[in-house]
Amino acid sequence: MKEMKELTSLNMIEDFVQENPMSFLYVSRQECSVCHAVLPRVRELLDHFPDIRLGHIDTNAVPEVAAAYSIFTVPVLLYFIEGQEVLRKARFIHFEELAEQIEKIYGLNQ
């Protein structure tokens, strides 16, 4: 399963996105059952993309992430290339569609 870094401040999040050419943020909340169900599938999917680094943010620990990244619901998946958001998915995730979209973007940046 994909290694995941816990990001516990807005500065850590911003540094993570800037320091990794391909970064993927998983934003969730402790009491969100959908979040707990989606996370293992995201980690499994990202195993196929070794250059993407995965970071996890709990909105209870970093509430300011909502305003900084315009997050209105959880879970939210954000994919960044060179610090620019290129893909966003929220709440109910269609994994086949997500995999195809990541594959296209990932392939263009190899």
N, CA, C and O atoms as a Tinker XYZ file with bonds, in Angstrom:
   440  protein
     1  N      0.838000   -1.179000    0.000000    73     2
     2  CA     0.000000    0.000000    0.000000    64     1     3
     3  C      0.889000    1.252000    0.000000    63     2     4     5
     4  O      1.943000    1.271000    0.637000    81     3
     5  N      0.464000    2.270000   -0.704000    73     3     6
     6  CA     1.223000    3.503000   -0.861000    64     5     7
     7  C      1.562000    4.137000    0.485000    63     6     8     9
     8  O      0.711000    4.262000    1.366000    81     7
     9  N      2.831000    4.536000    0.623000    73     7    10
    10  CA     3.256000    5.255000    1.817000    64     9    11
    11  C      2.538000    6.599000    1.862000    63    10    12    13
    12  O      2.309000    7.227000    0.828000    81    11
    13  N      2.186000    7.032000    3.066000    73    11    14
    14  CA     1.409000    8.252000    3.216000    64    13    15
    15  C      2.019000    9.103000    4.329000    63    14    16    17
    16  O      2.352000    8.600000    5.402000    81    15
    17  N      2.159000   10.393000    4.053000    73    15    18
    18  CA     2.705000   11.313000    5.049000    64    17    19
    19  C      1.567000   12.108000    5.687000    63    18    20    21
    20  O      0.736000   12.687000    4.987000    81    19
    21  N      1.537000   12.132000    7.011000    73    19    22
    22  CA     0.547000   12.926000    7.738000    64    21    23
    23  C      0.998000   14.381000    7.721000    63    22    24    25
    24  O      2.122000   14.699000    8.110000    81    23
    25  N      0.119000   15.250000    7.269000    73    23    26
    26  CA     0.421000   16.674000    7.194000    64    25    27
    27  C     -0.437000   17.382000    8.244000    63    26    28    29
    28  O     -1.666000   17.362000    8.166000    81    27
    29  N      0.214000   18.006000    9.221000    73    27    30
    30  CA    -0.495000   18.501000   10.392000    64    29    31
    31  C     -0.528000   20.030000   10.513000    63    30    32    33
    32  O     -0.915000   20.561000   11.553000    81    31
    33  N     -0.127000   20.725000    9.464000    73    31    34
    34  CA    -0.231000   22.180000    9.464000    64    33    35
    35  C     -0.327000   22.666000    8.023000    63    34    36    37
    36  O      0.038000   21.952000    7.089000    81    35
    37  N     -0.816000   23.871000    7.857000    73    35    38
    38  CA    -0.922000   24.444000    6.517000    64    37    39
    39  C      0.458000   24.606000    5.894000    63    38    40    41
    40  O      0.615000   24.410000    4.689000    81    39
    41  N      1.457000   24.960000    6.693000    73    39    42
    42  CA     2.829000   25.073000    6.169000    64    41    43
    43  C      3.346000   23.733000    5.672000    63    42    44    45
    44  O      3.984000   23.661000    4.622000    81    43
    45  N      3.072000   22.670000    6.423000    73    43    46
    46  CA     3.497000   21.330000    5.984000    64    45    47
    47  C      2.833000   20.953000    4.662000    63    46    48    49
    48  O      3.467000   20.362000    3.788000    81    47
    49  N      1.553000   21.297000    4.521000    73    47    50
    50  CA     0.827000   20.982000    3.289000    64    49    51
    51  C      1.449000   21.724000    2.116000    63    50    52    53
    52  O      1.739000   21.129000    1.078000    81    51
    53  N      1.650000   23.017000    2.283000    73    51    54
    54  CA     2.222000   23.829000    1.211000    64    53    55
    55  C      3.621000   23.361000    0.842000    63    54    56    57
    56  O      3.959000   23.295000   -0.340000    81    55
    57  N      4.439000   23.034000    1.838000    73    55    58
    58  CA     5.794000   22.520000    1.574000    64    57    59
    59  C      5.731000   21.194000    0.828000    63    58    60    61
    60  O      6.489000   20.978000   -0.118000    81    59
    61  N      4.836000   20.307000    1.244000    73    59    62
    62  CA     4.687000   18.998000    0.611000    64    61    63
    63  C      4.348000   19.158000   -0.875000    63    62    64    65
    64  O      4.939000   18.491000   -1.724000    81    63
    65  N      3.403000   20.036000   -1.181000    73    63    66
    66  CA     2.977000   20.259000   -2.568000    64    65    67
    67  C      4.115000   20.872000   -3.386000    63    66    68    69
    68  O      4.307000   20.510000   -4.547000    81    67
    69  N      4.865000   21.795000   -2.791000    73    67    70
    70  CA     5.947000   22.458000   -3.521000    64    69    71
    71  C      7.184000   21.571000   -3.685000    63    70    72    73
    72  O      7.864000   21.652000   -4.708000    81    71
    73  N      7.481000   20.741000   -2.709000    73    71    74
    74  CA     8.695000   19.918000   -2.731000    64    73    75
    75  C      8.567000   18.663000   -3.587000    63    74    76    77
    76  O      9.579000   18.098000   -4.002000    81    75
    77  N      7.352000   18.221000   -3.858000    73    75    78
    78  CA     7.146000   16.999000   -4.639000    64    77    79
    79  C      6.590000   17.361000   -6.006000    63    78    80    81
    80  O      5.521000   17.966000   -6.095000    81    79
    81  N      7.300000   17.001000   -7.080000    73    79    82
    82  CA     6.814000   17.327000   -8.429000    64    81    83
    83  C      5.408000   16.798000   -8.694000    63    82    84    85
    84  O      4.631000   17.442000   -9.400000    81    83
    85  N      5.073000   15.639000   -8.141000    73    83    86
    86  CA     3.727000   15.074000   -8.241000    64    85    87
    87  C      3.262000   14.733000   -6.829000    63    86    88    89
    88  O      3.816000   13.851000   -6.173000    81    87
    89  N      2.241000   15.445000   -6.379000    73    87    90
    90  CA     1.736000   15.196000   -5.033000    64    89    91
    91  C      0.223000   15.013000   -5.081000    63    90    92    93
    92  O     -0.472000   15.564000   -5.934000    81    91
    93  N     -0.246000   14.231000   -4.145000    73    91    94
    94  CA    -1.653000   13.887000   -4.058000    64    93    95
    95  C     -2.062000   14.082000   -2.613000    63    94    96    97
    96  O     -1.486000   13.465000   -1.717000    81    95
    97  N     -3.048000   14.931000   -2.373000    73    95    98
    98  CA    -3.521000   15.167000   -1.014000    64    97    99
    99  C     -4.856000   14.459000   -0.798000    63    98   100   101
   100  O     -5.766000   14.542000   -1.623000    81    99
   101  N     -4.945000   13.772000    0.316000    73    99   102
   102  CA    -6.193000   13.130000    0.722000    64   101   103
   103  C     -6.670000   13.862000    1.962000    63   102   104   105
   104  O     -6.037000   13.790000    3.016000    81   103
   105  N     -7.789000   14.569000    1.837000    73   103   106
   106  CA    -8.325000   15.369000    2.927000    64   105   107
   107  C     -9.550000   14.654000    3.483000    63   106   108   109
   108  O    -10.491000   14.341000    2.754000    81   107
   109  N     -9.519000   14.404000    4.787000    73   107   110
   110  CA   -10.611000   13.660000    5.409000    64   109   111
   111  C    -10.899000   14.208000    6.795000    63   110   112   113
   112  O    -10.303000   15.191000    7.236000    81   111
   113  N    -11.816000   13.554000    7.459000    73   111   114
   114  CA   -12.178000   13.903000    8.827000    64   113   115
   115  C    -12.289000   12.610000    9.620000    63   114   116   117
   116  O    -12.747000   11.593000    9.099000    81   115
   117  N    -11.880000   12.649000   10.844000    73   115   118
   118  CA   -11.858000   11.469000   11.704000    64   117   119
   119  C    -13.212000   10.748000   11.762000    63   118   120   121
   120  O    -13.253000    9.518000   11.723000    81   119
   121  N    -14.314000   11.495000   11.854000    73   119   122
   122  CA   -15.636000   10.893000   12.040000    64   121   123
   123  C    -16.377000   10.612000   10.731000    63   122   124   125
   124  O    -17.584000   10.371000   10.750000    81   123
   125  N    -15.684000   10.640000    9.611000    73   123   126
   126  CA   -16.294000   10.427000    8.295000    64   125   127
   127  C    -16.131000    8.957000    7.864000    63   126   128   129
   128  O    -15.020000    8.510000    7.582000    81   127
   129  N    -17.231000    8.224000    7.818000    73   127   130
   130  CA   -17.150000    6.803000    7.455000    64   129   131
   131  C    -16.776000    6.621000    5.984000    63   130   132   133
   132  O    -16.064000    5.677000    5.643000    81   131
   133  N    -17.244000    7.506000    5.117000    73   131   134
   134  CA   -16.867000    7.425000    3.701000    64   133   135
   135  C    -15.353000    7.597000    3.569000    63   134   136   137
   136  O    -14.709000    6.888000    2.797000    81   135
   137  N    -14.794000    8.537000    4.322000    73   135   138
   138  CA   -13.343000    8.787000    4.288000    64   137   139
   139  C    -12.557000    7.526000    4.626000    63   138   140   141
   140  O    -11.566000    7.206000    3.969000    81   139
   141  N    -13.004000    6.817000    5.653000    73   139   142
   142  CA   -12.305000    5.598000    6.082000    64   141   143
   143  C    -12.409000    4.499000    5.027000    63   142   144   145
   144  O    -11.491000    3.691000    4.886000    81   143
   145  N    -13.506000    4.460000    4.293000    73   143   146
   146  CA   -13.681000    3.446000    3.254000    64   145   147
   147  C    -12.869000    3.767000    2.004000    63   146   148   149
   148  O    -12.370000    2.857000    1.342000    81   147
   149  N    -12.730000    5.045000    1.675000    73   147   150
   150  CA   -12.065000    5.464000    0.442000    64   149   151
   151  C    -10.540000    5.416000    0.560000    63   150   152   153
   152  O     -9.860000    5.066000   -0.404000    81   151
   153  N    -10.001000    5.762000    1.718000    73   151   154
   154  CA    -8.544000    5.863000    1.873000    64   153   155
   155  C     -7.773000    4.615000    1.445000    63   154   156   157
   156  O     -6.812000    4.756000    0.689000    81   155
   157  N     -8.127000    3.413000    1.875000    73   155   158
   158  CA    -7.357000    2.238000    1.435000    64   157   159
   159  C     -7.388000    2.053000   -0.084000    63   158   160   161
   160  O     -6.405000    1.601000   -0.672000    81   159
   161  N     -8.495000    2.394000   -0.714000    73   159   162
   162  CA    -8.597000    2.260000   -2.173000    64   161   163
   163  C     -7.709000    3.282000   -2.876000    63   162   164   165
   164  O     -7.109000    2.983000   -3.909000    81   163
   165  N     -7.628000    4.480000   -2.320000    73   163   166
   166  CA    -6.748000    5.511000   -2.886000    64   165   167
   167  C     -5.299000    5.055000   -2.765000    63   166   168   169
   168  O     -4.535000    5.162000   -3.724000    81   167
   169  N     -4.921000    4.557000   -1.615000    73   167   170
   170  CA    -3.541000    4.106000   -1.410000    64   169   171
   171  C     -3.201000    2.953000   -2.360000    63   170   172   173
   172  O     -2.101000    2.900000   -2.909000    81   171
   173  N     -4.130000    2.053000   -2.546000    73   171   174
   174  CA    -3.929000    0.929000   -3.465000    64   173   175
   175  C     -3.789000    1.427000   -4.911000    63   174   176   177
   176  O     -2.908000    0.974000   -5.643000    81   175
   177  N     -4.653000    2.351000   -5.312000    73   175   178
   178  CA    -4.595000    2.910000   -6.662000    64   177   179
   179  C     -3.261000    3.611000   -6.912000    63   178   180   181
   180  O     -2.648000    3.432000   -7.965000    81   179
   181  N     -2.818000    4.400000   -5.953000    73   179   182
   182  CA    -1.589000    5.170000   -6.138000    64   181   183
   183  C     -0.332000    4.314000   -6.119000    63   182   184   185
   184  O      0.740000    4.789000   -6.493000    81   183
   185  N     -0.443000    3.071000   -5.694000    73   183   186
   186  CA     0.688000    2.134000   -5.792000    64   185   187
   187  C      1.163000    1.999000   -7.239000    63   186   188   189
   188  O      2.334000    1.706000   -7.480000    81   187
   189  N      0.272000    2.206000   -8.191000    73   187   190
   190  CA     0.602000    2.065000   -9.603000    64   189   191
   191  C      1.319000    3.289000  -10.167000    63   190   192   193
   192  O      1.717000    3.296000  -11.332000    81   191
   193  N      1.481000    4.318000   -9.349000    73   191   194
   194  CA     2.096000    5.570000   -9.795000    64   193   195
   195  C      3.212000    5.941000   -8.817000    63   194   196   197
   196  O      3.004000    6.737000   -7.902000    81   195
   197  N      4.402000    5.356000   -9.016000    73   195   198
   198  CA     5.479000    5.500000   -8.029000    64   197   199
   199  C      5.983000    6.929000   -7.833000    63   198   200   201
   200  O      6.543000    7.231000   -6.779000    81   199
   201  N      5.806000    7.809000   -8.803000    73   199   202
   202  CA     6.318000    9.171000   -8.668000    64   201   203
   203  C      5.382000   10.103000   -7.913000    63   202   204   205
   204  O      5.756000   11.229000   -7.585000    81   203
   205  N      4.174000    9.643000   -7.637000    73   203   206
   206  CA     3.218000   10.479000   -6.901000    64   205   207
   207  C      3.414000   10.256000   -5.406000    63   206   208   209
   208  O      3.402000    9.119000   -4.934000    81   207
   209  N      3.591000   11.340000   -4.669000    73   207   210
   210  CA     3.704000   11.283000   -3.207000    64   209   211
   211  C      2.333000   11.583000   -2.605000    63   210   212   213
   212  O      1.637000   12.495000   -3.049000    81   211
   213  N      1.956000   10.815000   -1.601000    73   211   214
   214  CA     0.644000   10.931000   -0.975000    64   213   215
   215  C      0.746000   11.583000    0.397000    63   214   216   217
   216  O      1.523000   11.156000    1.252000    81   215
   217  N     -0.057000   12.627000    0.587000    73   215   218
   218  CA    -0.144000   13.281000    1.886000    64   217   219
   219  C     -1.572000   13.213000    2.397000    63   218   220   221
   220  O     -2.522000   13.258000    1.615000    81   219
   221  N     -1.721000   13.107000    3.709000    73   219   222
   222  CA    -3.041000   13.014000    4.331000    64   221   223
   223  C     -3.240000   14.173000    5.291000    63   222   224   225
   224  O     -2.356000   14.499000    6.084000    81   223
   225  N     -4.413000   14.793000    5.210000    73   223   226
   226  CA    -4.772000   15.880000    6.101000    64   225   227
   227  C     -6.095000   15.554000    6.775000    63   226   228   229
   228  O     -7.076000   15.224000    6.109000    81   227
   229  N     -6.114000   15.649000    8.093000    73   227   230
   230  CA    -7.344000   15.518000    8.868000    64   229   231
   231  C     -7.832000   16.940000    9.130000    63   230   232   233
   232  O     -7.130000   17.729000    9.764000    81   231
   233  N     -9.031000   17.272000    8.647000    73   231   234
   234  CA    -9.535000   18.635000    8.796000    64   233   235
   235  C     -9.760000   19.027000   10.251000    63   234   236   237
   236  O     -9.819000   20.217000   10.562000    81   235
   237  N     -9.885000   18.057000   11.143000    73   235   238
   238  CA    -9.995000   18.389000   12.567000    64   237   239
   239  C     -8.670000   18.944000   13.088000    63   238   240   241
   240  O     -8.659000   19.832000   13.941000    81   239
   241  N     -7.561000   18.425000   12.579000    73   239   242
   242  CA    -6.235000   18.865000   13.003000    64   241   243
   243  C     -5.803000   20.145000   12.285000    63   242   244   245
   244  O     -5.072000   20.959000   12.850000    81   243
   245  N     -6.253000   20.321000   11.047000    73   243   246
   246  CA    -5.863000   21.478000   10.232000    64   245   247
   247  C     -7.127000   22.103000    9.636000    63   246   248   249
   248  O     -7.352000   21.992000    8.431000    81   247
   249  N     -7.950000   22.750000   10.449000    73   247   250
   250  CA    -9.211000   23.284000    9.936000    64   249   251
   251  C     -9.040000   24.355000    8.863000    63   250   252   253
   252  O     -9.923000   24.531000    8.023000    81   251
   253  N     -7.921000   25.070000    8.878000    73   251   254
   254  CA    -7.692000   26.128000    7.887000    64   253   255
   255  C     -7.466000   25.590000    6.472000    63   254   256   257
   256  O     -7.447000   26.365000    5.516000    81   255
   257  N     -7.293000   24.269000    6.327000    73   255   258
   258  CA    -7.137000   23.676000    4.997000    64   257   259
   259  C     -8.399000   23.903000    4.162000    63   258   260   261
   260  O     -8.320000   24.031000    2.940000    81   259
   261  N     -9.550000   23.952000    4.812000    73   259   262
   262  CA   -10.815000   24.142000    4.091000    64   261   263
   263  C    -10.822000   25.465000    3.335000    63   262   264   265
   264  O    -11.179000   25.505000    2.158000    81   263
   265  N    -10.438000   26.520000    3.989000    73   263   266
   266  CA   -10.415000   27.837000    3.331000    64   265   267
   267  C     -9.281000   27.926000    2.320000    63   266   268   269
   268  O     -9.467000   28.468000    1.230000    81   267
   269  N     -8.115000   27.406000    2.664000    73   267   270
   270  CA    -6.942000   27.511000    1.794000    64   269   271
   271  C     -7.130000   26.776000    0.472000    63   270   272   273
   272  O     -6.604000   27.211000   -0.552000    81   271
   273  N     -7.875000   25.663000    0.476000    73   271   274
   274  CA    -8.039000   24.845000   -0.729000    64   273   275
   275  C     -9.497000   24.725000   -1.177000    63   274   276   277
   276  O     -9.833000   23.827000   -1.949000    81   275
   277  N    -10.354000   25.610000   -0.707000    73   275   278
   278  CA   -11.777000   25.626000   -1.088000    64   277   279
   279  C    -12.425000   24.249000   -0.946000    63   278   280   281
   280  O    -12.982000   23.709000   -1.902000    81   279
   281  N    -12.345000   23.702000    0.241000    73   279   282
   282  CA   -12.891000   22.377000    0.526000    64   281   283
   283  C    -14.202000   22.542000    1.294000    63   282   284   285
   284  O    -14.245000   23.178000    2.347000    81   283
   285  N    -15.270000   21.958000    0.745000    73   283   286
   286  CA   -16.595000   22.092000    1.343000    64   285   287
   287  C    -17.155000   20.777000    1.867000    63   286   288   289
   288  O    -18.155000   20.772000    2.585000    81   287
   289  N    -16.522000   19.667000    1.517000    73   287   290
   290  CA   -16.957000   18.353000    1.960000    64   289   291
   291  C    -15.736000   17.449000    2.023000    63   290   292   293
   292  O    -14.678000   17.803000    1.502000    81   291
   293  N    -15.865000   16.310000    2.641000    73   291   294
   294  CA   -14.787000   15.316000    2.665000    64   293   295
   295  C    -15.374000   13.962000    2.294000    63   294   296   297
   296  O    -16.574000   13.754000    2.474000    81   295
   297  N    -14.578000   13.043000    1.787000    73   295   298
   298  CA   -13.174000   13.216000    1.457000    64   297   299
   299  C    -12.979000   14.030000    0.177000    63   298   300   301
   300  O    -13.850000   14.097000   -0.690000    81   299
   301  N    -11.807000   14.640000    0.102000    73   299   302
   302  CA   -11.403000   15.368000   -1.096000    64   301   303
   303  C    -10.052000   14.837000   -1.522000    63   302   304   305
   304  O     -9.157000   14.645000   -0.700000    81   303
   305  N     -9.913000   14.602000   -2.818000    73   303   306
   306  CA    -8.659000   14.144000   -3.404000    64   305   307
   307  C     -8.145000   15.262000   -4.301000    63   306   308   309
   308  O     -8.857000   15.727000   -5.191000    81   307
   309  N     -6.919000   15.690000   -4.069000    73   307   310
   310  CA    -6.319000   16.766000   -4.854000    64   309   311
   311  C     -4.994000   16.274000   -5.422000    63   310   312   313
   312  O     -4.134000   15.800000   -4.679000    81   311
   313  N     -4.829000   16.385000   -6.728000    73   311   314
   314  CA    -3.612000   15.951000   -7.411000    64   313   315
   315  C     -2.918000   17.199000   -7.932000    63   314   316   317
   316  O     -3.528000   18.018000   -8.620000    81   315
   317  N     -1.624000   17.340000   -7.597000    73   315   318
   318  CA    -0.839000   18.497000   -8.000000    64   317   319
   319  C      0.360000   18.073000   -8.839000    63   318   320   321
   320  O      1.015000   17.071000   -8.551000    81   319
   321  N      0.634000   18.847000   -9.876000    73   319   322
   322  CA     1.850000   18.693000  -10.667000    64   321   323
   323  C      2.600000   20.016000  -10.566000    63   322   324   325
   324  O      2.063000   21.072000  -10.902000    81   323
   325  N      3.839000   19.949000  -10.103000    73   323   326
   326  CA     4.667000   21.154000   -9.959000    64   325   327
   327  C      3.917000   22.261000   -9.214000    63   326   328   329
   328  O      3.996000   23.431000   -9.590000    81   327
   329  N      3.194000   21.889000   -8.161000    73   327   330
   330  CA     2.509000   22.852000   -7.318000    64   329   331
   331  C      1.170000   23.355000   -7.835000    63   330   332   333
   332  O      0.521000   24.167000   -7.176000    81   331
   333  N      0.746000   22.884000   -9.007000    73   331   334
   334  CA    -0.525000   23.317000   -9.592000    64   333   335
   335  C     -1.550000   22.186000   -9.500000    63   334   336   337
   336  O     -1.262000   21.043000   -9.855000    81   335
   337  N     -2.740000   22.518000   -9.021000    73   335   338
   338  CA    -3.807000   21.516000   -8.934000    64   337   339
   339  C     -4.257000   21.132000  -10.335000    63   338   340   341
   340  O     -4.607000   21.996000  -11.140000    81   339
   341  N     -4.247000   19.833000  -10.624000    73   339   342
   342  CA    -4.650000   19.349000  -11.945000    64   341   343
   343  C     -5.871000   18.433000  -11.895000    63   342   344   345
   344  O     -6.472000   18.140000  -12.928000    81   343
   345  N     -6.236000   17.979000  -10.693000    73   343   346
   346  CA    -7.383000   17.085000  -10.570000    64   345   347
   347  C     -7.951000   17.208000   -9.162000    63   346   348   349
   348  O     -7.217000   17.280000   -8.176000    81   347
   349  N     -9.289000   17.231000   -9.096000    73   347   350
   350  CA    -9.980000   17.310000   -7.804000    64   349   351
   351  C    -11.189000   16.384000   -7.856000    63   350   352   353
   352  O    -11.970000   16.414000   -8.806000    81   351
   353  N    -11.328000   15.573000   -6.836000    73   351   354
   354  CA   -12.496000   14.701000   -6.673000    64   353   355
   355  C    -12.971000   14.839000   -5.240000    63   354   356   357
   356  O    -12.165000   15.000000   -4.324000    81   355
   357  N    -14.290000   14.776000   -5.046000    73   355   358
   358  CA   -14.818000   14.937000   -3.696000    64   357   359
   359  C    -15.981000   13.984000   -3.436000    63   358   360   361
   360  O    -16.712000   13.583000   -4.342000    81   359
   361  N    -16.115000   13.647000   -2.183000    73   359   362
   362  CA   -17.192000   12.846000   -1.598000    64   361   363
   363  C    -17.274000   11.419000   -2.148000    63   362   364   365
   364  O    -16.636000   10.517000   -1.605000    81   363
   365  N    -18.037000   11.204000   -3.202000    73   363   366
   366  CA   -18.174000    9.855000   -3.758000    64   365   367
   367  C    -17.260000    9.724000   -4.964000    63   366   368   369
   368  O    -17.404000   10.449000   -5.948000    81   367
   369  N    -16.324000    8.800000   -4.882000    73   367   370
   370  CA   -15.263000    8.676000   -5.873000    64   369   371
   371  C    -15.547000    7.485000   -6.783000    63   370   372   373
   372  O    -15.790000    6.377000   -6.306000    81   371
   373  N    -15.516000    7.715000   -8.087000    73   371   374
   374  CA   -15.620000    6.642000   -9.077000    64   373   375
   375  C    -14.187000    6.246000   -9.430000    63   374   376   377
   376  O    -13.500000    6.954000  -10.166000    81   375
   377  N    -13.752000    5.118000   -8.903000    73   375   378
   378  CA   -12.343000    4.762000   -8.987000    64   377   379
   379  C    -11.864000    4.436000  -10.394000    63   378   380   381
   380  O    -10.711000    4.718000  -10.720000    81   379
   381  N    -12.692000    3.863000  -11.222000    73   379   382
   382  CA   -12.264000    3.585000  -12.600000    64   381   383
   383  C    -11.982000    4.891000  -13.337000    63   382   384   385
   384  O    -10.972000    5.025000  -14.028000    81   383
   385  N    -12.885000    5.841000  -13.178000    73   383   386
   386  CA   -12.720000    7.153000  -13.811000    64   385   387
   387  C    -11.489000    7.869000  -13.237000    63   386   388   389
   388  O    -10.708000    8.464000  -13.979000    81   387
   389  N    -11.327000    7.806000  -11.927000    73   387   390
   390  CA   -10.173000    8.423000  -11.276000    64   389   391
   391  C     -8.872000    7.823000  -11.791000    63   390   392   393
   392  O     -7.928000    8.556000  -12.089000    81   391
   393  N     -8.811000    6.513000  -11.898000    73   391   394
   394  CA    -7.610000    5.834000  -12.386000    64   393   395
   395  C     -7.278000    6.273000  -13.813000    63   394   396   397
   396  O     -6.114000    6.520000  -14.130000    81   395
   397  N     -8.281000    6.370000  -14.663000    73   395   398
   398  CA    -8.057000    6.802000  -16.047000    64   397   399
   399  C     -7.531000    8.230000  -16.095000    63   398   400   401
   400  O     -6.613000    8.530000  -16.858000    81   399
   401  N     -8.101000    9.101000  -15.294000    73   399   402
   402  CA    -7.667000   10.497000  -15.288000    64   401   403
   403  C     -6.241000   10.636000  -14.771000    63   402   404   405
   404  O     -5.442000   11.379000  -15.343000    81   403
   405  N     -5.921000    9.932000  -13.703000    73   403   406
   406  CA    -4.554000    9.980000  -13.167000    64   405   407
   407  C     -3.578000    9.432000  -14.195000    63   406   408   409
   408  O     -2.509000   10.006000  -14.406000    81   407
   409  N     -3.935000    8.330000  -14.834000    73   407   410
   410  CA    -3.060000    7.706000  -15.847000    64   409   411
   411  C     -2.739000    8.691000  -16.965000    63   410   412   413
   412  O     -1.586000    8.799000  -17.381000    81   411
   413  N     -3.746000    9.411000  -17.455000    73   411   414
   414  CA    -3.531000   10.390000  -18.523000    64   413   415
   415  C     -2.582000   11.501000  -18.075000    63   414   416   417
   416  O     -1.618000   11.825000  -18.768000    81   415
   417  N     -2.864000   12.071000  -16.922000    73   415   418
   418  CA    -2.042000   13.178000  -16.426000    64   417   419
   419  C     -0.634000   12.700000  -16.102000    63   418   420   421
   420  O      0.343000   13.371000  -16.434000    81   419
   421  N     -0.528000   11.561000  -15.466000    73   419   422
   422  CA     0.755000   10.990000  -15.064000    64   421   423
   423  C      1.617000   10.715000  -16.304000    63   422   424   425
   424  O      2.809000   11.022000  -16.335000    81   423
   425  N      0.982000   10.132000  -17.318000    73   423   426
   426  CA     1.695000    9.808000  -18.555000    64   425   427
   427  C      2.239000   11.034000  -19.264000    63   426   428   429
   428  O      3.307000   10.974000  -19.873000    81   427
   429  N      1.525000   12.136000  -19.192000    73   427   430
   430  CA     1.964000   13.372000  -19.828000    64   429   431
   431  C      3.143000   14.003000  -19.119000    63   430   432   433
   432  O      3.855000   14.825000  -19.696000    81   431
   433  N      3.351000   13.626000  -17.878000    73   431   434
   434  CA     4.396000   14.261000  -17.072000    64   433   435
   435  C      5.580000   13.348000  -16.785000    63   434   436   437
   436  O      6.337000   13.598000  -15.848000    81   435
   437  N      5.748000   12.309000  -17.567000    73   435   438
   438  CA     6.868000   11.388000  -17.403000    64   437   439
   439  C      8.026000   11.758000  -18.295000    63   438   440
   440  O      9.055000   11.083000  -18.281000    81   439
